[in-house]
Amino acid sequence: MENCRVFQGAKQPTPKQNSDGTYTLESLQLVNASVQGSERVLTCKVQHEAQPPTQASLILSTEAHSTDTPLGNPGPATPALIFVAFLLGFKVLLVIGFVVTYICRWRNL
């Protein structure tokens, strides 16, 4: 859905039963990203009579070199960036420690 409106022409898919007794329901909706503006928020809402509704949103952008970014989800790249920043910070501290030690010994402090 977009702007709280269900897409026109959305087909009701048929559920498939899995071997563990659960069901899978897949739906595909093609969206023309260049029709309106540079960014659109799209929401997928799932409802079942036995459970409260759940939904997920993403921003669809038509800018060059952009990717779809889910809202409220940092994605798998965030922990890797934090880890790399931590390692680089640790190495910088080691280099500073060695430089300070070298200067102190050079000046006989």
N, C-alpha and C positions, 0 to 999 in steps of 0.2 A: 504494500500500500504506500501511497505518497500523499502527503498533506491530509492524512486521515481518510483517504478515499481508496477504495479497492480498484485495482486496474481493470479496465474494461476488457472483456474477452478472456479473463482468467478462467482456465478450465479446472474443474474439480477432479483431481487425480484419484485413482483407485488404490486403496491400501494393499500392501503385500504382506503376508504373514511370514515371519522368520521362523527358523527351526526351533528357537527357544520360546516360542509362543507370543513374542512381541510383534508389533506391526511396524512397517516402514512406509512412509508416504513421501514421495518426491514430487516436486513441482518446479517447473522451469518457466521463467517469465523474461522475455527479451525486452530490453529497455533502450530506447534511442536517447543516448546521453547528450546529443547536440541540439535537442529541440528547444530547451529552455535553460538559460543561464549557464554558469560554469560549474555550479555545485548543486546537487540534489540529495536530500536525505530520503533513503528508502528503508522501509520497515517490513520485516517478516513477522507476522503474528500467528501463533499456533494456539488453537483452543481445543479442549477435549472436555466432554461433559463431566468426567470424574476428577479433573484437575483444574487448578487456576490457569488462566491464559499466560503464555510466555511470549516474549517478543525480543527481537534483535534488530538494531538499526545500523546502517552504514552510510557513509558519505560517498556519493558517486561524483567524481570530478572529471571534467573534460580538459583540464590543463595538461600541457605536454609533460611527459615523464612523471605523471602522478599515478598512484595506485589507489584502489578502494581501501578505505580505512574504517574498520569497525569502531563504533563509538563505545567508549568505556572498556576497551580491551587493548592493553599495551602491545600484545602480539608477542611472538617468540623471539623477536630481535632485541627487545629491551633488556632481558637478563644478560645476553651476550655483550651488549654495549656496556653495561655496568661492570661486567667482569673484565673487559678490556681496559676500561678506564681505571679500575682498581689496580690491575697489573702495571699499567703505565705510570700511575701515581706512585706505586711502590718502587719502581725502577728509578724514577726521578729522585725520590728520597734517598735511595742508596747512593746515587751519583753525588748528590749534595753532601751526604755523610763522608764519602771518600775524599771529596774536594776539601771539605773543612778539615779533615784529619791530615791531609797532605800539607795544607797551608800552615796548620798548627805545628807540625813537625819541621817544616822548612824554616819557620821563624823561631823555632825552639821555644814555644810557649808552654 
